[in-house]
Structure formats: C-alpha cells, structure tokens
Amino acid sequence: MDQKLSSSRPNGSDGASSTDDIVTTDDADWAPDVAADATDEHWSRDSAAALEPAGEPAVRSTAGQPGRIVLAATPIGNVGDASPRLVELLTTADIVAAEDTRRLHRLVQNLGVTVGGRVISYHEHNEAVKTAELLDQVRAGKTIVMVTDAGMPAVSDPGFRLVEGAVAAGLTVTAVPGPSAVLTALALSGLPTDRFCFEGFLPRKAGERASRLSDLDAERRTMVFFEAPHRLEPMLRALRERFGPDRPVAVCRELTKTYEEVIRGSLRELLLWAETNEVRGEIAVVVGGAPEREPGKPEDHVAAVNGLIAQGIRLKEAVAAVAEDAKVSKRELYSAVLAAR
C-alpha cells in the first residue's frame, strides 16, 4: 500500500519568496572589480571540548605570510543563516571570488556590510582561465574567499577547479562551513540518513538520464538530487520507471525560505503531485535506497555460477562470489550447481 502523501510547510502556502530570501539577481548596475575513523559519539564529545574560542580573526594577509583559499558557505535562502565568520571574511579578505557578483552584492546589502577587498567573477564559464590567476594571488600571500550563489562552493557549484589546482600546487585550502541544501533536504526527508550519496543534477537528455539511473539501480543508500522546477515532472517519471512506483521519495522546495515545503510519499504519488501542481522554487529530491533483495533459492543462482565458470573462474571461487552477492548459503549453492550437472 502506498505511503500517504504528506506535506510540511512551516511558513504558509505556495507563493513568491519574501524580500528576506536571497533570490534577486537584478542589481546589474553594480560593477565588480574584475582583474584578470572516529564515531559520531566521539566526534560529538571530543570535538566540543576542542572547539577554538571565537577571537579576532586575522583574515587579511600581510607581507611574508602564506596566502590561502577559503571556501565559504552562504545562505541557501534565509540571510539570517549567514555565519559571523562569513561576514568577517567578506569584509577582510583580499579577494572575494564570487559565482555571481550581483548575488554577492545583494548578500552583503542584506548583511549590512561592505566587501573590503577586490571582487572577481568566478563561475563555470571562466574558471578554467581564472583559476591560474587566483592561484598566483595565493602564492603572493593573498587570502581569497570563494562564495557561490548558495551553499558550499565546489559541491555542485564552482570551486572544484580552484581546490584541485591549489592542492596540486601545495597551497592552503580551508573552509567556513554553513548552510547546505543537500544536508537540509536529507534531514527533512524522513528517509534514512545513516548512509547517503549526493548525485547532483541528472542529465537533461532522456537517454543519458536513463543511463545514469541504471547505474543507481542497486544503490542501497539514500540518494539526494537537485532539479530545476520545470524538469521535476520528467525527472520523477524517470525515477518511477527505473525504481518502481512504490519507492519512497521527498521533494524539498524553497528550503529555509518563507514558503519552504517538503512533500513526502511514493514516486507514484509525487509524480501525480508534480503533474497537477505548478512547481516553483529551488528543488532538492531525496529518494530512498533500493530495498534489500530477497535471497531466493540456491537453485535460482546456478546460472550465475556457470556464467563465471565459463569465464575461467574456478567453481569454488564462482560459488563464493555469487553466494555473497545473492545472500545464499555457499554450501547449498555448491550442492545445487553439482546437482544441475
């Protein structure tokens, strides 16, 4: 029986975002300066005792000091989620590399601060060229803060090339943690959170999307995706066709914003919801992992063993491999193979 479709909307009904939401990017008149094994319990207990006090952060580099790159997470919707460390970085870093300088302008306006250093546009269309320039600035002792439109840079956002280049060059890279759409959606989904994977955006073309989902067919972990609102319906349809109509899913939209909403149910139910509603806003889709397969009878796996033997694998090794994958007794499978000869 299908799970009952549920929706959580803490702040009201569907509609446009409030003025506090960081969504407007129309400040085109602002011209940027463009230059060229511990357990969770151990973590919770030990790290709390090791937290450093919040002192006066010396962010701006000085002559003779090594430079660094700081990946700084920005709010995913609610400007109130900006951390004090982010604010300090924006005002004191030598260079702010921003995915969208207009969004950065709106962010600092909402925070009531002024960027103290140079602002450089750094996005997917110019990062191949700009990376070398920024790395040279770090070598010269500059502190560069990297910010994207929302969330943590380098996670489904620009920043990976910069980190990759810095690591290869032996330069310092650190981070200022903060809001994350991936973790927020996962936590609110009601699906298992102990093991999960992030898959970003699925390919737009149907064939490529089907191929990617085929790779995830046996994925046991909870999966988190991003999707544009106008592509949500075909995405959910592709998920239903690949994973079946009863797989649990949660569609999370406008997270941390005024009209935040989380719709939970089966793929059948969520697809129907998407077909009958005008979906707006930033979307994260959380899908339950594949259910554990029924082990079946040893006789059902004899063909798989024979297939491995035909490839030159010894009988004992073939039986062990198939038995482990199929969750059946090695002894019973071995006997079934011999009985079938």
C-alpha positions in Angstrom: 0.0 0.0 0.0 1.3 3.5 -0.9 2.6 5.7 1.8 0.2 8.6 2.5 1.3 11.7 0.7 2.4 14.2 3.3 3.5 17.9 3.1 5.2 20.1 5.6 5.1 23.8 5.0 6.0 25.7 8.2 5.5 29.2 6.9 2.4 29.3 4.7 1.1 28.3 1.3 2.8 28.4 -2.0 3.9 31.7 -3.4 6.8 34.0 -4.1 9.7 34.3 -1.8 9.9 37.1 0.8 12.3 40.0 0.5 14.5 38.3 3.1 15.2 35.4 0.7 18.3 35.7 -1.3 16.8 35.2 -4.7 17.0 38.6 -6.6 19.8 39.0 -9.1 18.8 42.2 -10.9 21.5 44.5 -9.5 23.2 44.8 -12.8 24.3 48.4 -12.2 26.9 47.2 -9.6 30.2 46.9 -11.4 32.6 44.4 -9.7 36.3 45.0 -9.8 37.4 42.2 -12.2 41.1 41.6 -12.5 42.3 39.1 -14.8 38.0 6.8 11.9 36.1 8.3 14.8 32.5 7.5 15.7 29.7 10.1 15.8 29.7 9.8 19.6 33.4 10.5 19.8 33.1 13.4 17.4 30.3 15.0 19.4 32.1 14.6 22.7 35.7 15.2 21.8 35.3 18.0 19.3 33.1 20.0 21.7 36.0 20.1 24.1 38.4 21.1 21.3 36.5 24.0 19.9 38.6 27.1 19.5 37.2 30.3 21.0 35.9 33.0 18.7 38.7 35.6 18.7 39.5 38.4 16.4 40.1 36.6 13.1 43.2 37.8 11.3 41.9 37.1 7.8 43.6 39.7 5.6 47.1 38.5 4.7 50.2 40.6 5.2 53.6 40.6 3.6 55.6 37.4 4.3 52.6 35.4 5.4 51.3 32.5 3.2 48.1 33.0 1.3 45.1 30.7 1.4 41.8 29.9 -0.2 38.7 29.8 2.0 35.6 28.1 0.7 32.8 30.0 2.5 29.2 28.6 2.6 26.5 31.2 2.0 22.8 31.1 3.0 20.6 28.8 0.8 17.6 31.1 1.3 17.5 32.8 4.6 20.1 35.5 5.1 19.9 35.0 8.9 21.8 31.8 8.4 25.0 33.6 7.4 27.7 32.9 10.0 29.8 35.5 11.7 32.9 34.0 10.1 31.4 34.5 6.7 30.7 38.1 7.5 34.2 38.6 8.7 35.7 37.1 5.6 33.7 39.2 3.3 34.9 42.4 4.9 38.6 41.4 5.4 39.7 39.0 2.7 42.0 40.4 0.0 39.9 39.0 -2.8 36.3 37.7 -3.0 35.8 35.3 -5.9 32.0 35.1 -6.5 29.9 32.9 -8.8 27.5 35.8 -9.4 28.7 39.3 -8.4 25.1 40.6 -8.4 24.1 37.9 -5.9 27.1 38.8 -3.8 26.1 42.4 -3.8 22.6 41.5 -2.7 24.0 39.3 0.1 26.3 42.0 1.6 23.5 44.5 1.3 21.2 42.2 3.4 24.1 41.6 5.8 24.8 45.4 6.1 28.5 45.0 5.4 30.9 46.1 2.7 33.3 43.9 0.8 36.8 45.1 1.8 38.9 43.5 -0.9 38.6 43.1 -4.7 35.7 41.2 -6.2 36.4 38.8 -9.0 33.7 37.0 -11.0 34.5 33.2 -10.9 32.0 30.8 -12.5 31.7 27.7 -14.7 32.3 29.7 -17.9 35.5 31.4 -16.8 37.0 29.2 -14.0 39.4 27.4 -16.4 41.0 30.8 -17.1 40.6 32.5 -13.7 42.0 29.6 -11.7 45.6 30.2 -12.6 45.2 33.9 -11.8 43.7 33.2 -8.4 46.4 30.7 -7.5 49.1 33.3 -8.4 47.4 35.6 -5.9 47.5 33.0 -3.2 51.2 32.4 -3.9 51.7 36.1 -3.4 50.3 35.8 0.1 46.7 36.9 -0.6 43.6 35.4 1.2 40.9 34.6 -1.3 37.3 33.8 -0.2 35.3 31.8 -2.6 31.5 32.1 -2.5 28.7 30.8 -4.7 25.1 31.7 -5.0 24.0 29.4 -2.2 25.6 26.8 0.0 29.1 25.4 -0.1 31.4 26.1 -3.1 32.7 23.1 -5.1 29.6 21.0 -4.2 27.5 21.1 -7.4 28.9 24.6 -7.7 32.1 26.4 -9.0 35.1 25.9 -6.8 36.4 22.4 -7.6 38.9 23.5 -10.2 40.2 26.1 -7.7 40.6 23.5 -4.9 42.1 20.9 -7.3 44.7 23.5 -8.5 45.6 24.6 -5.0 46.1 21.0 -3.8 48.3 20.3 -6.8 50.3 23.4 -6.1 50.6 22.7 -2.4 48.7 25.8 -1.4 46.4 26.1 1.7 42.7 25.5 1.3 40.3 25.7 4.2 36.5 26.2 4.6 34.0 28.1 6.6 31.1 25.7 6.9 27.5 26.7 6.8 24.1 26.1 5.2 23.8 23.1 2.9 20.8 22.2 0.7 21.9 18.6 0.5 22.0 18.0 4.2 19.0 20.1 5.0 16.9 18.2 2.4 18.2 14.8 3.7 17.4 15.7 7.3 13.9 16.8 6.5 13.1 14.0 4.1 12.1 11.4 6.7 14.3 8.9 4.9 17.3 7.1 6.3 20.3 9.4 7.0 22.9 7.0 8.2 24.2 6.3 4.6 23.5 8.6 1.7 25.0 9.8 -1.6 24.7 13.1 -3.5 24.1 12.8 -7.2 23.7 16.5 -8.2 21.6 17.2 -11.3 20.6 14.3 -13.5 21.4 14.7 -17.3 18.7 16.6 -19.2 18.6 14.3 -22.1 16.3 11.3 -21.6 18.8 8.7 -22.8 21.7 10.0 -20.6 19.3 10.3 -17.6 18.2 6.7 -18.0 21.8 5.5 -18.2 22.7 7.4 -15.0 19.7 5.9 -13.2 20.6 2.5 -14.4 23.9 2.9 -12.6 22.0 3.6 -9.4 19.6 0.7 -9.8 21.0 -1.3 -6.9 22.1 1.8 -4.8 21.1 1.0 -1.2 21.9 4.4 0.2 19.5 7.3 0.3 20.1 9.5 -2.8 19.9 13.3 -2.9 19.4 15.1 -6.2 19.0 18.7 -7.4 16.5 19.6 -10.1 15.0 22.6 -11.7 11.3 23.1 -11.1 10.4 22.8 -14.9 12.2 19.5 -15.1 10.9 18.0 -11.9 8.0 16.1 -13.6 10.1 14.3 -16.2 12.7 13.5 -13.5 10.1 11.9 -11.2 8.7 10.0 -14.2 12.2 8.6 -15.0 12.7 7.7 -11.3 9.4 5.9 -11.2 10.2 3.9 -14.4 13.6 2.9 -13.1 12.9 2.3 -9.4 9.3 1.4 -9.4 6.2 3.4 -8.3 6.4 2.5 -4.6 9.9 3.8 -3.8 9.7 6.5 -1.1 10.7 10.0 -2.1 10.7 13.5 -0.7 10.6 16.7 -2.8 12.0 19.6 -0.9 11.4 23.1 -2.2 12.4 26.6 -1.1 14.4 25.3 1.9 14.8 27.8 4.7 12.7 30.4 2.8 9.3 31.7 3.7 7.4 29.2 1.6 9.5 26.1 2.4 7.7 22.9 1.6 8.5 19.2 1.9 6.3 16.7 0.0 6.7 13.1 1.1 5.3 9.9 -0.4 5.9 7.3 -3.0 7.2 8.0 -6.5 3.7 7.3 -7.9 2.2 9.9 -5.5 4.9 12.6 -6.0 4.6 12.3 -9.8 0.9 12.8 -9.6 1.5 15.8 -7.4 4.0 17.3 -9.8 1.6 16.7 -12.8 -1.2 18.6 -11.1 0.7 21.5 -9.4 2.7 24.4 -10.7 6.1 23.7 -9.0 8.3 26.7 -8.2 11.5 27.4 -6.4 14.8 25.6 -5.7 14.3 21.9 -5.6 16.0 19.0 -3.9 14.8 15.5 -4.4 15.6 12.8 -1.8 15.0 9.1 -2.9 15.1 6.1 -0.6 17.7 3.5 -1.4 17.0 0.1 -3.1 15.4 -2.4 -0.7 17.4 -5.4 0.3 16.9 -8.2 -2.2 15.2 -11.4 -1.2 17.9 -14.2 -1.2 15.8 -16.6 -3.1 16.6 -20.3 -3.6 20.2 -21.5 -4.3 18.9 -23.2 -7.5 17.9 -19.7 -8.8 21.6 -18.7 -8.9 23.1 -21.8 -10.6 23.2 -20.0 -14.0 25.2 -17.1 -12.5 27.8 -19.5 -11.2 28.0 -21.3 -14.5 28.5 -18.0 -16.2 31.5 -17.2 -14.0 32.9 -20.7 -14.7 32.6 -20.1 -18.4 34.8 -17.0 -17.9 37.6 -19.2 -16.4 36.8 -18.8 -12.7 37.2 -21.9 -10.6 34.0 -23.5 -9.3 34.7 -22.8 -5.6 35.5 -19.1 -6.2 32.5 -18.7 -8.5 30.2 -20.1 -5.9 31.6 -17.9 -3.2 31.2 -14.8 -5.3 27.6 -15.5 -6.3 26.6 -16.6 -2.8 27.9 -13.4 -1.2 26.1 -11.3 -3.8 22.9 -13.2 -3.6 22.9 -13.7 0.2 22.5 -17.5 0.0 24.4 -20.4 1.6 27.7 -21.3 -0.2 27.3 -24.9 0.7 23.7 -25.1 -0.6 24.6 -23.2 -3.8 27.6 -25.5 -4.4 25.4 -28.6 -4.0 22.8 -27.0 -6.3 25.5 -26.5 -9.0 26.6 -30.1 -8.8 23.1 -31.4 -8.8 22.3 -29.5 -12.0 25.2 -31.1 -13.9 
